[in-house]
Amino acid sequence: MLERYTEQKDAVEATLKSKDLKFKDVESIPTTEEGKLIDELVHLLGPFKTATEELSTSTHQTISLVYNVKKLLLHQLHPTAQDSHVIAEMKNAMRADLKPRYADSEPFLIECTMLYPRLKTTTFPSEIEKEETLKVIKEQMTSIINDDARVPDILVEREDENNNSSMACNATDTMDTCKNQSSRHSLGLGDMLNSFITKNVPPSKNDIIDAKVKSYMSEPILEYKEDPLKWWREKQKTSRTGTGSS
């Protein structure tokens, strides 16, 4: 309502002062000082209007926006030297009311922020919070892999290599026979040089997870108009086919 008044104040004042009105209400016209205060209030409350509209829409995943929106609003509520006494007092009161909100849920909200391809590199959260959150995400990924029967292909390949080496002996051979065969083969020149050769060791689960998180963080920032859920679905498809890194 205040914003609408600032847009129409000239017309409102002209109407209230019109000679055609039988009952003029000149006293209802805001003074210059009051008009200035109304403008300041509109400026102060503008970001809250924008946040309300943004978080009320059904076309965005708003849970990923909550943390950043709260931080931005708190930043807007810092008093400045140009603020009047009324505005400064309002900022302090609003900031005190907003700051404790969602405090218990902040770790989860930061996770949601970091998993939003558009907000993962924003100023909020801090670098320390980002590192701690990525650590938690990696732990969750490890837990999922451990609980999931579908082990990543590279881990299966590593296990297959171990199995293939143990199958070098025939099924009918005894353990001692296998050991003797292994001892005879170890006399070759290649085995003598093995201690000087760096072997390609298949990456561990932690290495795979670190690589995937690093790859995700290096991905281009998602455009605001793009759907993050669609982005993740596409990454899931490419990951399953082996053509993606996420």
N, C-alpha and C positions, 0 to 999 in steps of 0.2 A: 504493500500500500504506500509506503514511504517513497519507494522508487517511482511509482506511478505519479505521485504528487510532484516529485522533482521534474518529471517529464512534462507535466501539465500545469505547473505552478503559474505560469504567466496567464494562461487561459482562466484558471481558477480565480486568480486575483482580479482579473479584468471583469469577470462575471460578478464577483462579490461587490465590486465598486460601481457596477452598472447603474445608470440613472433609471433604467426601466424596472429595477427591483423596488417593490414597495417597502420591503423590510431589508435594509442593508445590514450585513453582518461584518462590518469592517474589522471589528475586534477579533474575529476568528482568523484573520489573515496573519500568518506567522511573521514575526519581526525579522529584521535582517539577521540578528543573532540566532534566532530559532531556525531560520532558513539554512544558515551555515551548519548548525548542529544536525539538521535533517540530512544534509549532503554528507556529513561525516559518518552518520549512522548507516546510510546506504552503502558507503564505501567499506565500512567495517563489516557489514553483514553480507556483502556481495559474495565473498568466497564460500560462506555457509550455504547460500542459495545454490551456487554452482555445485558444491559437494552433495547437497540434498538431491538435486536433479540427477547427478551422475550415479549416485548410489541407489537411486530409485528406479533406474532403467532396467529393463529385463533383457537387454541385448549385450550386457557385459557380465563377466564373472566378478561380482563386486567384492567377494571375500579377499581377493588379491589386491584390492585397492584400499582397504580399510586402514592398514598401517600407514601407508604413504599419505592418505588424505588427512588422517589425524595429525601427523607430523607437520604437514603443510599448514593446517589450520592453527596449530600451536605457534608456528613461526609467524603467521599473520597477526597473532595476538600479542606480540612483543610490543610494549609501549615505545613510542618514539618521542623525540623532543618537540615535534610538531603537533602532537596530540593535545587536545584540550583536556581540562581536568575531568570532564564527564566521560570522554572517550577512553582516557587512561584508566579510570576506575572500572569502566565496563570491560575493558580488555583483561584487567587483572581478575575480575570476577568470572568471566567466561573461561579464561585459561585455567583457573583453579578448579572449575567444574569439569572441564574437558580432560585435563591431564590424567586423572586416575582411571578414566574409562578404558575398558579393554586391557588394563594393565596385566591381569592374570593370563590373558590370551595372547600376549605379545609374541612369545616364541613361535606359536603356531601361525600367527599372522605374518611373521617375518618369513617363515617357510613358504607360505602361500605367495608372498611377494617375490621370493627368489625363484619360485617355479613359474612365475609369469614372465614369458620371454620378452615382454616390453619393459618390465620394471626391475629386472635383475641387476642392472648397473646404476640405478638411481642413487642420489646422495643419501636417501634414507633406505635402508638402515646403514649404520656405520660399517667401516671395513672390518672391524673386530666382530660385529654382529653377523656380518656376512660369512666370515670364516667359521664362526661357531655354528651357524645354521647349515653351511655346506657340510660340516663334519657330521651333524645330526642326520642330514639327508643321506650321506654315504653309509652311515650305520644302518639306516632303514633299508637301503638298497642291499647291503650285505645280508641283513635278516631275511629279506624277500628271496634272495638267491639261495640261502641255506634252507629255506622252507619250501622252495619251489622244486618240483621234480624235474622241471625243464632246465637242466644245467646249461649254461652258455656253451656253444659249439667248441670254443677254444679250450674249455676245461675238459670237455669230452675227448678232444684230440690228445690232450696231455695224458689222460688216463689210458687212451688207446696205445700210446707210445710205450708206456710202462708195461701194458699187457703184451704187446708184440715182442718186447725183449724177453719176457718170461716164456714165450711160446717157442723160442729158438730150440729148446730141447723137445724131443719127441715125447709124446704122452707115455710111452712105454719105458722111457729112461728113468733111472733112479736119480735121487737128488745128488748123490756123489758123482754120478756120470755127468750130470749137468755142470757141476762145479769143475770137474776136470776139463770139460770142453771149454768152459769160460776161461780157465787158467791158460790153456794152450793158445787161445785166440789173443790173450792179453800180451803175448810176447812180440806182437807186430810193431813196426816202426810208428804207425799211427798212434798206438797206445802209449808209446814212449813220449810222443809229442803232445799228448792230450793235456798235460799239466801246463803247457805253454800256450794253449789255444783257448780263446774265449768262446764259449758255446752259447748258442741262442736258446736261452731257457724260456719256455712258454710263460707268459705273464700270469700272476696269481689273480685271484678274485679281486683283491684290493687294488691291484694295478689296473684291472679292467674298469673298475668303478671309478678310480681316479681319472682315468682317460676319458670316460664318458662324461663325467662332471665338467672336466676341463673343456671338452669339446662343446658341451652345452653353453658354458659361459662365454665361449668365443664365437658362438653363433651370432649373426646380425640381429640387431634389436627389431622386434616385431612391430610393424606399423600399428598405430592405435586402432585403425578401422578393421584390422584383421582379427579373426576369432582365435584366441589362444587354445581353446579346446580342439579346434580343427587342426591347429599347428601340431599339437601333441599327438593327435591321431595319425597324422601323416608321418611323424617321426617314429611312431610305433610300427607302422607298416614297413618303412625303410629299414628299421632295425631288425625286424624279423626276416627280411629278405637278404640281410647282410650288406645292404648298400648304404646304410646310414650309420651315424656314430652316436645317436641318442637312444 
